[in-house]
Amino acid sequence: MKRLFGTSGIRARANVELTPELALKVGSALATYTGGGEVLVAHDTRTSAQMLESALISGLIAGGCTVHRVGLAPTPVLAYLTKRLGMDAGVMLTASHNPPEYNGIKIFTAEGVAFPPKEQERLESIIAEEKFRRVDWRSLGRVVDASGAVELYVESVRELVSLSREWRVVLDTGCGATSILAPKLFRELGCKVYSLNAQPDGFFPGRSPNPTEEALKTAMDVVRGLKADVGFAYDGDGDRMVMLTEQGNYAPLDQSLAAYSDYILDRKGGGVIVTNVEASMVLEEVVEARGGRVVRTRVGDIAIVDAMLRHNAVFGGEPCGAWVHPQHHHAPDGTLSSLLVVDALEKTGLKPSEFLARVPVYPVIRRNVPCRNELKPKVMAEVEARISEVFAGVSDVLKVDGVAARMSDGWVLIRPSGTEPVIRITAEGKSEERARELADEAIRLVEGAVSRA
Ligand code: MG
């Protein structure tokens, strides 16, 4: 059977691959897995939410589960409440930043952590074998309204963040899952909020659910036009955020991550920061200068959270804007991240541009080399074997996700794409020239390996 769960759960086109029949099976499998336990269910703003939710809930109650239905909520809120309410599992129906025709199913453990690969496999084999728990008519499950529980999340964030000045904040929620919650939270904390695209809408009419620089032109203009203090935008399900500076500029993602890591380590006096293999080398620079340590993982928040728990990390995040704050919970949280950034700005007395400027931005070059899927293992084996001889002065080779080689003035990452017939190359150098040199060398290495494979 083709694997159902990827790095972020199940994700596919709604009513094409991700059908009500599949959602029903996932519900039945989770009822089997939890032995008819208590399950929290929420969804984002997609048009397919009701269709998939109804089918999923049918499977759950057929297996004797009590379903606590939150309704519309960001993924991190579902994750937080799963643990807080003592649920056996949580299910988020979302395709995050994917186009509107997609949807997905992401499952969380009782601890409010995204299902690790091992648990996903268990669920997959229950689905494959179709040995579903079916209860007697007298013990069928039921659905309970849990929409009020979102207030518990709001209260918990208010306990964590308090602001003393009236910040003028632009929020572009993109018609996604944070549309109601993010403006509400900022207002409750005393901010003057200017919200854009804050009507939940599964067609995402305002902008793409992926908060790229291109998608945020309007938000950037609004920050500039209103002379706001700062702006934030979230992805479709609200586990990621990006910052817009007081000048209305898109904050470089690696720079934001490093600047916030620097701030946290300064306050905590050191500790472990977790990030993925794709993040800039500036992370090590900043973190080691503060007496901290960087742990690098595979791409995906499941790997980040797993490493954070194992290393007792003080902070973790990916350069896509998915940041995890362990003092609150162990799921990336866009709304919380943006509030904590404002908190950091207030405590440091810096403007967003000044907060970022404490950390340098190094040039990064990304290239793809075509490679048929079946050749990838052979190509990657050769890349692994030769990488330290091809690049001069390699101090460290990391093999957690593809192969990365670190040097004093740059690094390269060579990683097979999980979805396309290409090998992806990322090269970063302290100068444009060095980055290009490293990218060219990596392309030669991969193309040579592909030609021999
Ligand atoms: Mg997301």
Boltz pocket constraint, residues with backbone or C-beta under 6 A from the ligand:
constraints:
  - pocket:
      binder: B
      contacts: [[A, 96], [A, 97], [A, 235], [A, 236], [A, 237], [A, 238], [A, 239], [A, 240]]
      max_distance: 6.0
